[in-house]
Amino acid sequence: MGIGKTLIMVLALAMSTNAMSADYLFKGGKSGYTIVLPDDASQTERTAAHELQSIVKKIGEVTLPIL
């Protein structure tokens, strides 16, 4: 799976799941979301997950865990 498809899947899941009983990826420095990678994720997918984590941290001051 390419980096583009991985990011789209992650973002789609983040927007469609209701982890904090509100429609927020993060709020007040907290988030109920995680970034999930399969055990056999490629290096590109791992890099994409870390980049997404970094971007969310910059804009929301929240570090989403990567599992």
N, C-alpha and C positions, 0 to 999 in steps of 0.2 A: 504494500500500500504506500502510495507516495505521500510526501509531506503535505501537499495541498488537501488531499482526501482526509488525512489524519486530523489536520486542523479544523476542517469543516465538520468532521464527526464530533470532535471535542466541543467545539462551539455550539453545535446543534444540541448536543446533550446538555450542555450548561444552560442553554436558553429554554429547553423544554422540560427540564426537571425542576421540581419545586422543593429544593433542599432546605430553605429557610422559612417556609410558609409565606413567602412573598416572592415577587419576581425580581430578585436581585442576585447577581453573581457574588457580590460582596456589599457589606453595609457596616459602617461604624468600625472598620478595621477587622471585621470577622466574615468568615465564609463557611458554608456547610458543604462546599464542593471540593472534589479532589480531581486530579488529572490521573487517569488510569491508562496504563500501557499493558499490552499483553506480555507474557514472559518472553516471547520470541520477537519482540519489537526490534526493528532495524535501528541502526545507528542514526539514520535520518529521522525516524520517528522519536527516538530519545532526545535528539537535538531539538526537534519541534516542541516537545513537551517542556523542555527546559526554557526554551524561548518564550513559550506561552506563560509559564510560571513567572519569568522575569518581567514580562509586559504587564501582567496583572499586578505584580508587586509594585511596579512603578506608578500605575494609575490608581491603585486602590489600597496601597500599603498593606497588602495581605499576601501571605505566601501560601499558595495552594500546594498541598502535599502531592507528590508524584508516587503513585503505587504501581 
